[in-house]
């Protein structure tokens, strides 16, 4: 707003210009007060005072109810903008409680066979462990990974038994020598990875048994239990 000074009072031209400038400003202010609106594009981000929308009930009340609905929230945050790391920070530990209410958040059949199988735990493996299914193996050959137990019948001396890598950490496999027609030997190397610094495991007598557990820590089958006088480790 133009300032009327002692000098402008004695200068008719300057005084007239100052009065006109002030009149124009007053007219603009009066128009603004009457319409209670601001022209499009007249207020920019820079003109807002820092913290003008406070983080309290008063500040939140400035927003209309439902301002962030499913559609508008996505337009604000952007599709695929919330990453796993953000969710881990945003969701409190224990937020998914062991309760009926939490379980109800998940739709029925959310865990598909494909998802379970991707971790090596399919319905065949589950069924085998629940029902106690076992493999009958006669003579040298491959010990399977789909049943918790293999019942081995030896038909000759030092018959080679093979075992592939486990499918999940902590997977267990029990091998029982049920009929003694010789012996069975698991030898480290090739597809068989034995832990405990073992080169061989020998089942020489009937009802000798050994239980192995797969560990991803050392990528090997480790001995966790055994029984029988004819079990030998080398």
C-alpha positions, 0 to 999 in steps of 0.5 A: 500500500502506498504511504502518504508522507509529508512530502506527498501532501505538498505534491498534488500529483504524488498525492493523487497517485498514492490515493488512487493506489490505496483506493485500488487496493481497498477495492480489491480487498473489498471484492475479496471479502464480498466473494470470499474466494481467491482467484484460480492459481493465485495461491501457490505452495510457497505461499502456505506457511510451514506447518499451517496444517497441524498434525492434530485434530484441528488440522485433520478436521480441515480435510473432508471425511473420506478424503482418502478412500480406496481410489484417492489413496491410490492416486496419492501413493501411486500403484505399486509404490508401497514396497515390502520394506515399508510394510515391515516398518509400518506394521507393528510386530505382533500386529497379526495376532493369533486370533479368529479375528486375524485369521478372518482377514485371510480368504479361504484357500489363500494358501494354494498347492502351488505356493506350498509346493514352491517351498518343497512342501506339497500334499504328498509330503504332508500326507506321508508325514501325517499317515506315516507312509514309508518307502520299501527299497530292496537292494542298492538304489535311491532313498526318496524324499517324499516319505519320512522313512525308508525301509531297506532290504539288503540283498548283497554286501555294501550295497550303495544307497543314494540320497539327494539334497533335502527340499526344506531346512530341517527335513528329516529322513529315517533309514531302517535296515529291515531285512539283512541280506548283506549291508547298505552304505551311504557314501558322501560325494556326488549327489549325497552331501553328508555332514558331521565330517562323515565319508560313509554310513553303514547299516550292517545288521537287521534293524540298524537305523539312522536318522538324518536332518537336512541343514541349509547352513552346511548344505548337508545331511547331518546325523541326529540319531541312530540305533543298532550294533551294526551302524558304523560311521567313517 
